[in-house]
Amino acid sequence: MKRYLLPLLVFLVMAGFLAAGLQLNPRKVPSPLVNKPAPAFDLPQLHEPALRVTAQEMKGQVWVLNVFASWCTPCLEEHPYVMQLAKQPGIAVVGLSYKDQPEAAKRWLRKHGDPYTKIAVDSDGRVGIHYGVYGVPETYLIDKQGVIRHKQIGPITPRELKDTILPMLADLNG
């Protein structure tokens, strides 16, 4: 009888971990970068590759970094909400074209609209690695001092835009 207790106990513990894990929301993965300075980057602009986009030049204003790609289906799903976000006064929306071909990204933006103040090209994904990008789309809210205040994993939804992102941007801009 005792020889069955240990395997049963191990099974129950593992079942408990599985049950707890199934209750977690995969979009709520904590980011170690929230409340830390946004990683520096210096990348070519999508529309004018001779010009650069840097995180440093964004200091002094509230800005949003939206990581997207033309091959990303959820990016298309969230795109109308990024367009709404770009209409907010005092907010700069910067695009990070992630592991995409520049011509494909340009075609996608011509077709669906270009909400971005600037678009940085991260063709090899290195900047994405520094930002802890799990996949596209992801969106970062960055304050005037260059500190990441929020990370949105996955597409922006109307509810997240209304309940989380817009109020947080208003507070940061206030």
Secondary structure as UniProt FT lines:
FT   HELIX           2..22
FT   HELIX           26..28
FT   TURN            32..35
FT   STRAND          42..45
FT   TURN            49..50
FT   STRAND          52..54
FT   HELIX           56..58
FT   TURN            59..60
FT   STRAND          63..68
FT   TURN            70..71
FT   HELIX           73..86
FT   TURN            89..90
FT   STRAND          92..98
FT   HELIX           102..112
FT   STRAND          118..122
FT   TURN            123..124
FT   HELIX           126..131
FT   STRAND          138..142
FT   TURN            144..145
FT   STRAND          147..153
FT   HELIX           158..160
FT   HELIX           161..165
FT   HELIX           166..173
//
